[in-house]
């Protein structure tokens, strides 16, 4: 019962922290990290443990699938050069720099262990950055690069992490070939992701029951990860490939009444996993600090601080090196410079350099290191690595996360917003297709529907876009009408004119009508 009470209390705390983050314009992971510190310092805090082998699958698989499903392949292809720089080179340079710094401070630490630490803290979690950046006006391309980095750098970092961790446990450098060859891992992960996407896509479309469909979606996410892991492939790469392929298959026959609640459940699950990850890592910190004396505690905290500085400095140095290198290339080639090598504005590079907050993947990877609780070998220097991981996440989220918005506002950006134009064009094409499908109509219902689509098409035309004042007035009228309808419906139930079953059906119809008319208002 105590575990349930603590769980509810922790979830309530996470909800309140998220609400506070929205109010002050800060990324919610930053406040969740501070909440994790508070939990770690509680004198009578809960004792909740998690199987290390479960950590990566539980915390990473659903979050990655949710992010990859909404990614844009077109935008990723258009920005392949800066993304490659961040996904491969920045991750590799950070891993190497952290490993060198760790070995310099702790010479007894094996190289495989140091590389594991480097890979663990290498991938930034741009979800925290984009949570802030979406609240301010930024160029679309900058958001695409940050979101693409967040999606793909986990694959490169966790592949290094997995191979180095295997070598550290085996105490044999030849174990770096545990997943066969790197090429086999990459190709096999992509292939299994594509294959499972086609198989799963044909299965999920057959479920019209909302709870069953949502459960199957989570089974698919965890199933892909488990299958990839059993085949010694990259679960991260398989999940990303699976989600991207699944989202771009021919339209899945999933009704709106299933799709809408599915999105809500997934958003809730991602928030819950983020909150639990910070709490779980926080609960690991207190016993670690309690097991050592004051002198050793100081050395561990100093080591963690040094790794944090290394991580932040290396990212800034690489991003600015990339910027100046492209500047030099442009000076040499002039107008012959390929578009992919165009020098980004300096203010954009400054924002990218400061968007190095670490998050969920770093925490999950730290929790996944074996702790020796089940009689197996504990990972070398696990306590130091877990403390360092949490310190890096906490420091970057607080220092960079809370100062990112002021930095963006100080630098000044113009929002190019190409999405709105594409949305308007898409609406026009959709409505024209709907009108064409009606053909010649001669019934009263058909004529009414035809006129309804004609009116929507006229409003979707860029030359007939309603002014903000007109839209606000219309939305206010609709809101007043909905409120009156709901009030009257409640009065009917209270008076006994209608029973609860009729009330629930009418309320559901009113909800669907409100969603439908809300979309019409935007059109």
Secondary structure, DSSP 8 states (H G I E B T S, - for coil): -HHHHHHHHHHHHHHHHHHHHHHHT--HHHHHHHHHHHHHH-TT-------HHHHHHHHHHHHHHHHHHT--HHHHHHTHHHHHIIIIIIHHHHHHHHHHHHHHH-TTS-HHHHHHHHHHHHS--HHHHHHHHTTS---HHHHHHHHHHHHHHHHHHHHHHHHHHHHHHHT-GGGGGTTS-HHHHHHHHHHHHHHHHHHHHHHHTT--SHHHHHHHHHHHHHHHHHHHHHTT--HHHHHHHHHHHHHTSS-----HHHHHHHHHHHHHHHHHHHHHHHHHHHHHHHHHHHTS-HHHHHHHHHHHHHHHHHHHHHHHHHHHHHHHHHHHHHHHHGGGS-GGG----HHHHHHHHH-----HHHHHHHHTS--STTSS---TTHHHHHHHHHHHHHHHHHHTHHHHHHHHHHH------HHHHHHHHHHHHHHHHHHHHH-S--SHHHHHHHHHHHHHHHHHSGGG---HHHHHHHHHHHHHHHHHHHHHHHHHHHTTSS-HHHHHHHHHHHHHHHHHHHHHHH-
